[in-house]
Amino acid sequence: MLPSRWSTDRLFMRDVATEDAPRLLAVFNANAHIGVWDTTFQPIEQPEMDGLVAASLAKRNARGDPFQLQAICRREGTEAEDRAGEIIGYYHIAYGVRRPEILAIGMFVLDPPVQNQGYGSEVLAGLSRELRELPAYRAAWARVWLKNWPALRMWVKAGFDRIVEISGDKVLSAEGQANVILEQDLRRSR
């Protein structure tokens, strides 16, 4: 699994704690407007987020896959100040999905006020570096809804450039939804 804490120039990522659940819920639900593009962004209640945090603390998701949820926080300066850093987003990863050598980034979300400031790209670049240090995994997958153009651009720019699977509606319509699983080859530049 990823280290429990790692950083980039402006951010640090850390495993979540039980007390983070309300803030994580607020960040997720602040993105409900994306629900018209991506059906996973429907408002959720606190028990659902509490369950994700509990799964991360147990290191296993409901299917039994190794699972990790990490908060994305702004770096404030010193390490002591960083410990209280503001949570601006989160992501979660299931390890060994479908095949032992695959990991899946199941959710990646940033608070709307910090979007379009390069934080997503910064996290994904750092995440790619960190994941390459895990030799058991050959690829990372991310499911992206095709109507979510900002996310699609971000993931492709971050190197998730191979389509593994396409699913959803086969006919274009205003209500239709389709998604792709994009892959990043973690063996590149190891």
C-alpha positions in Angstrom: 0.0 0.0 0.0 1.0 3.6 -0.3 2.9 5.2 2.6 0.5 6.5 5.3 1.8 10.0 4.5 3.6 11.4 1.5 3.8 14.9 -0.1 4.2 17.0 -3.2 5.3 20.7 -3.4 2.0 22.2 -2.1 0.2 19.2 -0.7 0.5 16.3 1.6 -1.6 13.1 1.5 -2.3 11.0 4.6 -4.4 8.1 5.6 -7.7 9.2 7.0 -8.8 9.1 10.6 -12.3 8.6 12.0 -12.6 12.3 12.8 -12.1 13.2 9.1 -15.4 11.7 8.0 -17.5 14.8 8.3 -15.1 16.9 6.2 -14.7 14.2 3.6 -18.5 14.0 3.3 -18.7 17.8 2.9 -16.1 17.7 0.1 -17.9 14.9 -1.7 -21.4 16.5 -1.4 -20.0 19.9 -2.6 -19.5 18.1 -5.9 -23.1 17.1 -6.4 -23.3 19.4 -9.4 -21.1 16.9 -11.3 -23.9 14.3 -10.9 -25.4 15.3 -14.3 -22.1 14.2 -15.9 -21.1 11.4 -13.5 -23.7 9.4 -11.7 -21.4 8.5 -8.8 -21.6 12.1 -7.6 -25.1 11.9 -6.0 -25.3 13.3 -2.5 -24.5 10.7 0.2 -25.2 10.6 4.0 -22.7 10.4 6.8 -23.1 6.6 7.4 -21.8 5.9 3.9 -18.7 8.0 4.4 -18.2 6.5 7.9 -18.2 3.1 6.2 -15.5 4.1 3.7 -13.4 5.5 6.5 -13.9 2.3 8.6 -12.9 0.2 5.5 -9.7 2.2 5.2 -8.9 1.9 8.8 -9.5 -1.9 8.5 -7.4 -1.8 5.2 -10.1 -3.8 3.4 -13.2 -2.8 1.4 -16.6 -4.7 1.5 -15.3 -7.1 -1.2 -12.2 -7.9 0.9 -9.8 -6.1 -1.4 -7.0 -4.2 0.3 -8.3 -0.6 0.5 -6.9 2.8 1.4 -8.5 6.2 1.6 -6.2 9.2 1.8 -7.0 12.8 2.5 -5.4 15.5 0.3 -4.3 18.4 2.5 -2.6 21.8 1.9 0.9 22.1 3.2 1.0 24.9 5.8 4.7 25.1 6.5 6.2 23.1 9.4 5.4 19.5 10.0 3.4 20.4 13.1 1.4 22.9 11.1 0.9 20.4 8.4 -0.8 17.9 10.8 -3.6 20.4 11.1 -3.6 21.1 7.3 -7.0 21.7 5.6 -8.5 18.7 3.8 -9.2 19.8 0.3 -10.0 16.4 -1.2 -9.5 12.7 -1.1 -9.1 9.6 -3.1 -9.4 5.9 -2.5 -7.6 2.9 -3.9 -8.5 -0.8 -4.0 -5.5 -3.0 -4.5 -5.6 -6.2 -6.6 -8.9 -5.4 -8.3 -10.0 -8.0 -10.9 -6.3 -9.2 -11.1 -3.7 -9.1 -8.4 -1.4 -6.8 -10.4 -4.1 -4.0 -10.8 -5.1 -1.3 -8.5 -8.1 0.9 -9.0 -8.5 4.6 -8.0 -12.2 4.4 -7.2 -12.8 8.0 -6.3 -10.8 11.2 -6.7 -12.5 14.4 -5.5 -11.4 18.0 -4.8 -13.4 20.7 -3.0 -14.9 23.0 -5.7 -13.2 26.2 -4.4 -9.7 24.6 -5.0 -10.5 23.1 -8.4 -8.7 24.4 -11.5 -5.6 25.4 -9.5 -3.5 22.5 -10.6 -4.0 20.5 -7.4 -5.5 17.5 -9.1 -2.7 17.2 -11.6 -0.1 17.7 -8.8 -1.7 14.9 -6.7 -1.9 12.5 -9.7 1.7 13.2 -10.7 2.8 12.4 -7.2 0.5 9.5 -6.9 1.9 8.0 -10.1 5.4 8.3 -8.6 4.4 6.7 -5.4 2.5 3.8 -7.1 5.5 3.0 -9.2 7.3 2.2 -6.0 4.9 -0.7 -5.4 6.4 -3.4 -7.6 3.5 -5.8 -7.2 1.3 -3.6 -9.4 1.7 -3.2 -13.1 -1.2 -0.8 -13.7 -3.5 1.7 -12.1 -7.1 2.0 -13.3 -9.6 4.9 -13.0 -13.2 4.9 -14.1 -14.2 8.2 -15.8 -17.6 9.2 -17.0 -17.5 10.5 -20.6 -19.6 13.5 -19.9 -17.2 14.6 -17.2 -14.8 16.4 -19.6 -12.8 18.2 -16.9 -12.0 14.8 -15.2 -11.4 13.0 -18.5 -8.8 15.7 -19.5 -7.1 15.5 -16.1 -6.8 11.7 -16.1 -5.5 11.5 -19.7 -3.0 14.4 -19.0 -1.8 12.4 -16.0 -0.9 9.4 -18.1 -4.1 7.3 -17.9 -4.1 6.9 -21.6 -5.2 3.4 -22.4 -8.9 2.4 -22.5 -9.4 -0.9 -20.8 -13.2 -1.0 -20.9 -16.2 1.0 -22.1 -19.6 0.6 -20.5 -22.9 2.3 -20.3 -25.4 3.4 -22.8 -24.6 2.6 -26.4 -26.8 5.4 -27.9 -26.0 9.1 -27.3 -28.8 11.0 -25.5 -29.2 13.8 -23.1 -29.9 11.4 -20.2 -27.5 8.7 -21.4 -24.4 7.8 -19.4 -21.2 6.0 -20.4 -17.8 5.6 -18.9 -14.4 4.2 -19.6 -11.8 2.6 -17.4 -8.5 4.3 -18.2 -5.2 2.6 -17.4 -1.8 4.0 -16.5 1.1 1.6 -17.0 3.1 1.7 -13.8 6.0 -0.1 -15.3 6.9 3.0 -17.4 9.9 4.8 -15.9 10.4 2.4 -13.0 
